[in-house]
Amino acid sequence: MTRPHETVAVAVLAALLAAGCGSDDGEPADVDAGGTTTPAQEGESRAPDVDDETLAWVGTMCTALNESGDAIGVPEIDPAHPESARDGFVSFLESIDAEFDALAETMEEVGAPPVTDGQDTFDAAMGTLESSQAAVRDAIASLVAAEVTDQESFEAAVSEAGETLEELDTKEGPTGDLRDNQALDTAFEEASECRNL
């Protein structure tokens, strides 16, 4: 199953941080997929069936999210080789940053969704995307600037970079903002392009 890249980033970074800091927990945290695994609860009121224009808008977004998730390569990190491990972290985060750029470009191209409160929803999603990207770029800068010569210094660099990414672990990403809109949430449930999210 493909997960949006902001969620892949959090899940993989959690696992890598644990590995880099010598954790005995070999299982990455089971992180929710960016607001995409929250079907309506039984008995919850649902919006009326959405129109074709809204379905097409959501379909475009889900296609972009799927492509972004597929484009991110999970690095192999070996703390026994600290300099190459740091470079692997940086490359991974740079791939996340590039996919944020691609998603932002798609969102700018399609514009606000054709639903009630669509512009406010769009602005919230773009704001989340921008703040998440800023956190990733801060982490990249932190890792690049760190002096890594041995495993201890690698662990310190990873820990410092991880602090800038903590906010990502509390967000569902821009998808979560979009799905806060009831009409869009219904469209996410119905659009065929969203089934693998």
N, C-alpha and C positions, 0 to 999 in steps of 0.2 A: 504494500500500500504506500502510495506517495504521500508525503507530508509536506506542508508549506515550509519554505526554507528557514523562516525565523524559528520554527519549532525544531527542525533538524539541527539548527545551530545550537540551541539550548540543550537538546538531548545529547548530542555528540560532545559538546564542551563539558557537560557534566561528567560524562564518562572519562574524557581526557584529563580533566582536572583531578578526578579521583586517581587515575593511573599515574599522573605526574607527581602527585603528592603521596604516593605510596599507600593508598587506601587498599584494604583487603576486600572491599566490595567490588566484585568484578562485573556486576550487572548495572548498566546505565539506568538512570531513573526513567520511569515510564511517564513521559511528558505528554500531556494532552496535545492534540494536533491543532494548534492555532485556531480554535473555535470551530473546527470542522467536524467534530464528533459529538455534537450536542443536539441530537434530534429532539423534536418537541416532546415534552413529557406527556404521558397519558392524561387526557382530560384538559390539557392546556388549550386555551383558545388559539385558533390559527387564523392567519390572514386569508382572505379570499384567494382563489386561484390567481396567480400572477399572469400578466399578459406576455405576449411573445417578445416584446421589446425588452422587458425586464429580464426574461429568461435568457435572451441573447446577451445582454450586458453581463449577467452573472456567468454565463458560459464562457465569455471572453476572459473574465477574471480567473475562473477555475483553470482554464487552459494555461494561462500565464503562470499560475501557482504550481501546476503540475510540471511544467517545463522547467521552472526554477528549481524545484526540488530534485528533479532528475539530473540537473546540471551540476549539483554540488557533490564533489567527491570527498568521501570520509578519509582522512589521513591516517596512516599508521604511525603511532607515536611510540618511540622507544626511549624512555628516560635515561637509559644507559648511554645513549649518544645525545647529550644535551643540546649541542648546537644544531644538529639536524632535526631534533625534536622541536626546537623552537621554530626553525624554518618551516616545519610541517604545520605548526599552529598558525603561523603567519599566512601561509598559502591557503589554508582552509578558510581563515577569516576573510582573506581577500576574495575568495570565491563567493562567500556570503555577501560581501559588499557589492560585488559585480551584479549579483542577482537582485539585490535591493534596487540597484540602478535600473535594471531591466523591468522590474515590477513597477517602479515609479513612472517609467516611460509609458508603460501600458496604461496605467491609471490616468495619466495626463492625456493620453490619446482618446480614451473612451469617455473621459469626463464624468460628471456626477451621474449616478444612476437615476433612471426615470421613475422615481417613486416619491411618495410624500416624505419630506425631510431629507431628500436625497443629497442635497448640497452639504448639509450639516454632517450627514453620515460620511460622505466622501472626505470632507475636511478632517474629521476625526481619524479616519483610516490613514490619510496622508500624514497627519501629525504623528501617529504611532509609527509609521514606516520611517519617517525622518528621524525620530528619536532613537529608534532601534538601530538605524544605520550609524548614527552618531556614536552610539555605544560601541558598536563593532569597530569603527574607525579609531576610537580612543584605545581600544584593546590592541589593535594592530600597532599603533604608535608606541604603546607601552612595551610591547614585546620587542619591537625593532630597537628601541632605545636601551633595553636591558642588556647588561653585560652577563652573558651566559658562558661559563667556563667549566662547570661541573654539574652534577645532578642537583646539588643543593641550590646553586644559583638558578638553575632551570626551574626548580620547584617554586622559588621565590618569585621569579618572573611570571610564571603561570598564575600564581596566587594573586599577584597584583593586577594582572590583566583580567582575571576572573571577576575582580571586584567591580570593574566597569560594566560587566555583562550581567550582573545580578538582576538588574531591572527586567531583562528579557525573560527571566524565569517567572515573572509575575504577570506577564502580558500574554494575551492570546493572539497578538499580532494584528495587522490590519484586517484580517479575515474576521476576527472577533468583533471589531468595530462595525464592519458591514453587516454581520449577522445580528447585531443589536437592533437593526431595523427589521420589523416583523415581515414586511413584504419581501425584503431581500433574503431573510432567513428561509422563507417558504420557497423562494426561487432556488436557493442553494440545495434544498431538499429535492427539488424536482428536476433540476438541470442535469442532463446526462453527463456533461463534462465534469461535474463535481463528484461523481460517484467514487473516484479513486482518491479523494482527499482524505 
